[in-house]
Amino acid sequence: MNRKLGSLHGHIGQDWAPPVDAASGQNVLDDAVRVNLESMGSRLLAAYALGSLAHGGFSPLVSDVDVALILADPILSSDEESLLGAAEKVRSMGSPLHTRVSIFWGTPGSLSGRATGGRFPPLDRLCLLEHGRVLTGSDVRSGLPRPNRTDLLVTGAQFALDVLADDVLAQAHRPDLLVTAGVRWTTKIVLFPVRFLFTAETGREGTNDAAAHHYLAQAQAPGAELVAAALDWRTNPPAREHAITMLRDGLLPLYLHYLADHIQRLESHRNSKLAAAFHDWRARLLTG
């Protein structure tokens, strides 16, 4: 899919106070299901909650609202436009949580690899299989294959390069800039590498809680105090100066550890292109 049905970068200018938001995460899920049923009709076989609204740990302050839609085969040329329109309709409903809706979609054929199309990256397919919560329709996951460990590693690494690298390079040595971007983005930029490390090691979905606790259980884990703090910030934002101090002390060691780990993993999988990109990211971080 060329255009996104959700975006992570709605973070600029968000302050550290909880949003005033009358809508709950479940309200937004209900709206997404209703709008997509109106759009897709009987072709919508099932809808699922993904992410923290499926496996727990949802925070109105920072969480996304992730929805999976499974359509009947085959994928039609009109599906992408219909789903884009439905997603925009949901995001225009007014609350901050509505604006955070992301739609992942496919068919049993595309999810099993028998057909191409849809928008369902391996990390999100893993979430669907491990934690997806049925919102409407019949559960269609039986027999769907799990993403393999190599795909999880590679897509996580590519996501990190595409979404995190520029901000980390710009802000690792200027944590005041990161804090200015807001608590939602700050917690993501701290916890994403911890989640990728967890998935690379275990082959399981790196939920915030599971990944952070796994990381903190390791002796002398770089940036451990920051990881523990960021997990708490998802529901209890700190004072600005405290956050800046924690980020100044912990963000660079955390990312250097993550990059070194993934350079080794990518090289062992003979993915020289991504390994070289991670080497460059690490070198630029060190020269600051």
Protein Blocks (a to p, Z undefined) as FASTA:
>chain_A
ZZdcbdfklmgopafbdcddfbdfklmmmmmmmmmmmmnmmmlmbdcdehjllngoiafk
lpccdddddddddddfklmmmmmmmmmmmmmnopaklmmpccddddfklmnopagedjdd
fklmmmmmmmoccfbdjdfkgopacddfklmmmmmmmmmmmmmmmmmmmmmmmmmlmmmn
ojklmmmmmmmmmmmmmmmmnopacdfklmmmmmmmpghighklmmmmmmmmmmmccdfk
lmmmmmmmmmmmmmmmmmmmmmmmmmmnopaklmmmmmmmmmmmmnZZ
